[in-house]
């Protein structure tokens, strides 16, 4: 928990830390920034799932297919479809999202390259 600058309250939604330099400059570091910087595999997987889910949401919104037809082509239930559409649900697999993007007639490319120094 960290104090919100200028307020007498404590934020319960912040996971990370706040620091104050000798110069008086204050800053905060969110836990996700640390995980991203260190390329934590579970964090990278969750970010991939999140980004693919947003892509799915955008494609579903612009497709000419009804949700019922998408569900039929995917061969799943309506409740499972809506779980796949939920960007806060990280229990789904990348495979499920790729199948859904395929139903939505999308080409998917992953680019793998060597790290830069």
JOUR-V958477 format. One record per helix or strand of 2 or more residues. SS is the DSSP state (2 for helix, 1 for strand). FROM is the first residue (numbers start at 1). TO is the last residue. Records with the same first field share a line. If there is no record, write none. Layout:
BEGIN
SS: FROM-TO + FROM-TO
END
This chain:
BEGIN
1: 2-3 + 10-11 + 16-20 + 26-30
2: 31-37 + 41-62 + 67-74 + 78-85 + 94-103
END
